[in-house]
Amino acid sequence: MSGRLSAPKPGRFFGLLVFGFLCLAALAPPAAAQNAARGNPLNAVVGVRAQVPPSARTADTLGGEREGGGVVIGEDGLVLTIGYLIMEAVQTEIIDRDGSVVPADVVAYDYDTGFGLLRPLSKLDATPIELGDSTQLPEETKVLVAGPDGPSAAMVVSRREFAGYWEYLLPDAIFTAPPYRSFGGAALIGADGRLLGIGSLIVADAMEPGKTLPGNMFVPISALPPIMEDLLREGRSTKPARPWLGLYTQELRGHVLINRVAPDGPAAQAGVAANAIITQVGGRSVSSLAEFYRAVWALGDAGVEVPLTLLDSRLGTRQVTVTSGDRYDYLKLNPSY
């Protein structure tokens, strides 16, 4: 999903760090610039590399070799990244700022937020970044994006809900422009040098849906503290799992269209196929991905029966009941979970 990671030479990397530090100083008001001067937050930015076996559920869609970025958030070298880089990985590595490769263990993957955590197996040449408060990040704020391609200045162009086709809903996503190429796991850094978000996607409509403005979507960092203890202890949130159907959908002219069905997933086992339109969930009409997800999740936890009304060009309108599942049970995750 992100650009290929190639560790920059030490001289080039130092130049990128200096450039990024100057960008931070330029973005910051005087008091914030003094705070940033106490330590360069770009020292926390690292690369992430993962190997995923061909048998993994996500190997076909996300690939077997995944590369992106991450950021050190703990004194022990704990690295925060975007979860899809390390999901179902059998081998993970962290690329230090001097280009050295450090083996790492997967600590956690949280499906609801998209966060992933890695712990290096030896000491990193990095200093942890402080976490900021992304709830106080308004539109039109100047920020810095930092990842494998070095630092780049950007601006927050919108704060809004994001619904992903993979049964994913982020209530308050951060959208920035211009786009950053190696977005996966990139750090979003404020003028005070604190971490505000983790890069997830490149999008065509960063400003608002339907209006073309290329940019990136970031998962806000304020979603991390409420689940951090669970992630470190259990490898995932301990909240009851939401019902998962195994559907990949898109909004099309006010309709929810099924593009793909996860093989052997709950919907597939119930006989649901691609190219059908979901018109209702439990008798409740849905016309957007967000409405669809909320209608499903309102029925209960994973395992609940989900009645769907489908409109199919071949079969007409029909009712199908899907016994939902827990996506963690479907994925072939690292045994350390």
C-alpha positions as CSV (number, residue, x, y, z in Angstrom):
1,M,0.0,0.0,0.0
2,S,2.9,2.3,0.6
3,G,6.1,2.9,-1.4
4,R,9.0,0.6,-1.2
5,L,11.3,1.2,1.8
6,S,14.9,1.7,1.1
7,A,17.0,2.9,4.1
8,P,18.7,6.2,3.2
9,K,22.4,6.6,3.6
10,P,23.5,8.1,6.9
11,G,24.5,11.4,5.3
12,R,21.2,11.8,3.4
13,F,19.3,10.8,6.5
14,F,21.0,13.4,8.6
15,G,20.2,15.9,5.9
16,L,16.5,14.9,6.0
17,L,16.5,15.2,9.8
18,V,17.9,18.7,9.6
19,F,15.4,19.7,6.9
20,G,12.6,18.3,9.0
21,F,13.7,20.1,12.1
22,L,13.8,23.3,10.2
23,C,10.3,22.6,8.9
24,L,9.1,22.1,12.5
25,A,10.8,25.3,13.6
26,A,9.1,27.2,10.7
27,L,5.7,25.7,11.6
28,A,5.9,26.4,15.3
29,P,5.1,29.6,17.2
30,P,8.1,30.9,19.3
31,A,7.1,28.9,22.5
32,A,6.6,25.7,20.6
33,A,9.8,26.2,18.7
34,Q,11.7,26.4,22.0
35,N,10.1,23.1,23.1
36,A,10.9,21.4,19.8
37,A,14.5,22.6,20.2
38,R,15.0,20.4,23.3
39,G,15.0,17.3,21.1
40,N,14.4,16.4,17.5
41,P,11.1,14.4,17.3
42,L,12.3,13.0,13.9
43,N,14.8,10.9,15.8
44,A,11.8,8.7,16.7
45,V,10.9,7.9,13.1
46,V,11.9,4.4,11.9
47,G,11.1,2.1,9.0
48,V,9.1,-1.1,9.3
49,R,9.4,-4.2,7.2
50,A,7.3,-7.4,7.4
51,Q,7.1,-10.9,5.8
52,V,3.7,-12.5,5.5
53,P,3.2,-16.1,4.3
54,P,1.2,-16.9,1.1
55,S,-1.3,-18.7,3.3
56,A,-2.2,-15.5,5.2
57,R,-5.8,-14.2,4.6
58,T,-4.4,-10.8,3.6
59,A,-1.5,-12.0,1.4
60,D,-3.4,-11.5,-1.9
61,T,-4.7,-8.0,-1.1
62,L,-1.9,-6.5,1.0
63,G,1.1,-8.6,-0.3
64,G,3.6,-10.9,1.3
65,E,6.3,-8.2,1.6
66,R,5.2,-5.1,3.3
67,E,7.2,-1.9,4.0
68,G,6.4,1.4,5.6
69,G,7.1,3.5,8.6
70,G,6.7,3.7,12.3
71,V,7.6,5.8,15.3
72,V,9.2,5.0,18.6
73,I,6.8,5.9,21.5
74,G,8.3,4.0,24.4
75,E,11.6,4.1,26.3
76,D,12.0,0.4,25.6
77,G,11.9,1.1,21.9
78,L,8.2,0.2,21.4
79,V,7.2,1.2,17.9
80,L,3.7,2.4,16.8
81,T,2.8,1.7,13.2
82,I,-0.3,1.1,11.1
83,G,-1.6,-2.4,11.7
84,Y,-1.9,-3.6,8.1
85,L,1.8,-3.6,7.7
86,I,2.3,-6.3,10.3
87,M,-1.0,-8.1,10.3
88,E,-0.4,-11.9,9.9
89,A,3.3,-11.3,9.7
90,V,5.7,-14.2,10.6
91,Q,8.8,-11.9,10.5
92,T,9.1,-8.2,11.3
93,E,12.0,-5.8,11.3
94,I,12.6,-2.2,12.3
95,I,15.0,-0.1,10.2
96,D,16.9,2.3,12.4
97,R,17.7,5.9,11.5
98,D,21.3,4.9,10.7
99,G,20.0,2.2,8.3
100,S,20.6,-0.8,10.6
101,V,18.0,-3.6,10.7
102,V,16.7,-4.7,14.0
103,P,14.4,-7.8,14.4
104,A,11.2,-7.2,16.2
105,D,8.2,-9.0,17.7
106,V,4.6,-8.1,17.0
107,V,3.0,-6.9,20.2
108,A,-0.5,-5.9,19.1
109,Y,-2.9,-5.3,16.3
110,D,-6.1,-3.4,16.9
111,Y,-8.7,-3.8,14.1
112,D,-11.0,-1.0,15.2
113,T,-8.4,1.8,15.1
114,G,-5.9,0.2,12.7
115,F,-2.9,0.6,15.1
116,G,-0.1,-1.9,15.4
117,L,2.7,-2.2,17.9
118,L,6.2,-3.7,17.5
119,R,8.9,-4.3,20.1
120,P,12.6,-4.4,18.9
121,L,14.7,-7.4,20.0
122,S,17.7,-5.2,20.5
123,K,18.3,-1.5,21.3
124,L,17.3,1.1,18.7
125,D,19.3,4.3,18.0
126,A,16.2,6.3,18.5
127,T,14.5,8.5,21.1
128,P,10.7,8.2,21.8
129,I,8.4,10.9,20.7
130,E,5.8,12.4,23.0
131,L,2.1,11.8,22.3
132,G,0.1,14.9,21.5
133,D,-3.7,15.6,21.7
134,S,-5.2,15.1,18.3
135,T,-8.7,16.1,19.6
136,Q,-7.4,19.7,19.7
137,L,-6.1,19.6,16.1
138,P,-8.2,21.9,13.9
139,E,-8.4,22.2,10.2
140,E,-5.9,24.5,8.5
141,T,-3.2,23.5,11.0
142,K,0.3,23.2,9.6
143,V,1.9,19.8,10.4
144,L,4.9,17.7,9.4
145,V,4.6,14.2,7.9
146,A,7.6,11.9,8.4
147,G,8.3,8.4,7.2
148,P,10.7,6.4,5.0
149,D,10.7,9.2,2.4
150,G,11.9,11.8,5.0
151,P,9.9,14.7,6.4
152,S,7.4,16.8,4.4
153,A,5.3,19.8,5.4
154,A,1.5,19.4,5.1
155,M,-1.7,21.0,6.3
156,V,-4.8,19.5,7.9
157,V,-7.5,20.0,5.4
158,S,-10.4,18.2,7.1
159,R,-11.5,16.3,10.2
160,R,-14.3,13.9,9.5
161,E,-15.6,10.4,9.7
162,F,-14.0,7.8,7.4
163,A,-15.6,4.5,6.4
164,G,-13.4,1.9,4.8
165,Y,-14.6,-0.8,2.5
166,W,-13.2,-3.5,4.8
167,E,-15.9,-3.0,7.6
168,Y,-13.9,-0.2,9.2
169,L,-15.2,3.1,10.6
170,L,-13.0,5.8,12.1
171,P,-15.2,8.5,13.7
172,D,-12.7,11.4,13.6
173,A,-10.0,10.8,11.0
174,I,-7.4,13.4,10.1
175,F,-6.9,14.3,6.4
176,T,-3.9,16.2,5.2
177,A,-2.6,17.5,1.9
178,P,-0.4,17.4,-0.2
179,P,-0.1,13.6,-0.3
180,Y,2.9,11.8,1.2
181,R,4.0,8.8,-0.9
182,S,5.2,6.4,1.9
183,F,2.1,7.0,3.9
184,G,1.8,3.6,5.7
185,G,2.9,4.1,9.3
186,A,4.1,7.6,8.7
187,A,4.2,10.0,11.7
188,L,2.0,13.1,11.8
189,I,3.9,15.6,14.0
190,G,2.6,18.9,15.3
191,A,4.5,22.2,15.6
192,D,5.3,21.3,19.3
193,G,7.1,18.2,18.2
194,R,4.4,15.8,19.5
195,L,2.8,12.9,17.6
196,L,-0.7,13.5,16.4
197,G,-1.5,10.6,14.1
198,I,-0.3,7.5,12.2
199,G,-0.6,7.4,8.4
200,S,-3.0,4.9,6.9
201,L,-4.1,5.8,3.4
202,I,-3.6,8.0,0.3
203,V,-7.0,9.4,-0.7
204,A,-8.3,11.4,-3.7
205,D,-10.8,13.5,-1.7
206,A,-8.9,14.8,1.4
207,M,-10.9,18.0,1.6
208,E,-14.4,16.5,1.4
209,P,-16.1,13.4,-0.2
210,G,-16.6,13.9,-3.9
211,K,-14.3,16.9,-4.2
212,T,-10.9,16.0,-5.7
213,L,-7.9,16.9,-3.6
214,P,-5.2,14.3,-3.2
215,G,-4.0,13.7,0.3
216,N,-3.6,11.3,3.2
217,M,-5.7,9.9,6.0
218,F,-4.2,9.6,9.5
219,V,-5.5,7.6,12.5
220,P,-5.7,10.2,15.3
221,I,-3.3,9.5,18.2
222,S,-5.9,10.2,20.8
223,A,-7.5,6.8,19.9
224,L,-4.4,5.0,21.4
225,P,-4.4,5.8,25.1
226,P,-7.8,4.3,25.9
227,I,-6.7,0.9,24.5
228,M,-2.9,1.0,25.2
229,E,-3.0,-1.1,28.4
230,D,-5.1,-3.8,26.6
231,L,-2.8,-3.8,23.6
232,L,0.3,-4.3,25.7
233,R,-1.3,-7.0,27.9
234,E,-3.5,-8.9,25.4
235,G,-2.3,-7.9,21.9
236,R,-5.8,-6.4,21.1
237,S,-8.6,-4.5,22.8
238,T,-10.5,-6.4,25.4
239,K,-13.8,-4.7,24.4
240,P,-16.4,-7.2,23.0
241,A,-15.6,-7.8,19.3
242,R,-18.0,-6.2,16.8
243,P,-19.8,-8.5,14.4
244,W,-17.8,-9.1,11.3
245,L,-19.4,-10.3,8.0
246,G,-16.5,-10.6,5.6
247,L,-17.8,-8.2,3.1
248,Y,-15.9,-5.6,1.0
249,T,-18.3,-2.9,-0.1
250,Q,-18.5,0.6,-1.7
251,E,-21.0,3.4,-1.8
252,L,-22.5,3.8,-5.3
253,R,-25.1,6.5,-5.9
254,G,-26.7,6.1,-2.5
255,H,-26.4,2.3,-2.4
256,V,-24.1,-0.2,-0.6
257,L,-22.7,-2.5,-3.3
258,I,-20.9,-5.7,-2.4
259,N,-17.6,-5.8,-4.4
260,R,-16.1,-8.9,-2.9
261,V,-16.8,-11.5,-0.3
262,A,-14.0,-12.9,2.0
263,P,-13.5,-16.6,1.2
264,D,-14.9,-18.9,3.9
265,G,-16.0,-15.8,5.8
266,P,-19.5,-15.5,7.5
267,A,-21.2,-13.9,4.5
268,A,-19.7,-16.4,2.1
269,Q,-20.9,-19.3,4.3
270,A,-24.4,-17.8,4.2
271,G,-24.5,-17.7,0.4
272,V,-23.9,-14.0,-0.1
273,A,-22.0,-13.2,-3.3
274,A,-20.5,-10.1,-5.0
275,N,-22.5,-7.6,-7.1
276,A,-25.5,-7.5,-4.8
277,I,-26.8,-4.4,-3.2
278,I,-27.5,-4.3,0.5
279,T,-30.7,-2.4,1.0
280,Q,-31.5,-3.2,4.6
281,V,-30.0,-4.6,7.8
282,G,-32.5,-6.0,10.2
283,G,-35.3,-4.1,8.5
284,R,-33.3,-0.8,8.7
285,S,-32.6,0.9,5.4
286,V,-28.9,1.7,4.7
287,S,-27.5,3.9,1.9
288,S,-23.9,4.4,3.0
289,L,-21.0,2.4,4.4
290,A,-21.3,4.2,7.8
291,E,-25.0,3.4,8.0
292,F,-24.4,-0.2,7.1
293,Y,-21.7,-0.7,9.7
294,R,-23.6,1.0,12.5
295,A,-26.7,-1.0,11.7
296,V,-24.8,-4.3,11.9
297,W,-22.9,-3.3,15.1
298,A,-26.1,-2.2,16.7
299,L,-27.4,-5.8,16.6
300,G,-24.9,-7.0,19.2
301,D,-21.4,-8.5,19.5
302,A,-19.6,-10.9,17.3
303,G,-21.7,-14.1,16.8
304,V,-25.0,-12.2,16.5
305,E,-27.4,-13.1,13.6
306,V,-27.4,-10.3,11.0
307,P,-30.5,-10.2,8.7
308,L,-29.7,-8.6,5.3
309,T,-32.0,-7.6,2.5
310,L,-30.2,-7.9,-0.8
311,L,-31.0,-6.8,-4.3
312,D,-29.5,-9.0,-6.9
313,S,-29.9,-8.6,-10.7
314,R,-30.2,-12.4,-11.0
315,L,-32.2,-13.3,-7.9
316,G,-34.1,-10.1,-7.3
317,T,-34.8,-9.1,-3.7
318,R,-34.0,-11.7,-1.1
319,Q,-33.5,-12.1,2.6
320,V,-30.2,-13.6,4.0
321,T,-29.2,-14.1,7.6
322,V,-25.5,-14.1,8.3
323,T,-24.1,-15.5,11.5
324,S,-21.4,-12.9,12.2
325,G,-17.9,-13.8,13.3
326,D,-14.9,-12.2,15.0
327,R,-12.4,-11.1,12.4
328,Y,-9.5,-12.0,14.8
329,D,-10.6,-15.6,14.6
330,Y,-10.6,-15.4,10.8
331,L,-7.1,-13.9,10.4
332,K,-4.0,-16.2,10.7
333,L,-2.3,-14.0,13.3
334,N,1.1,-14.5,14.9
335,P,0.8,-17.2,17.7
336,S,2.3,-14.7,20.1
337,Y,-1.0,-12.9,20.1
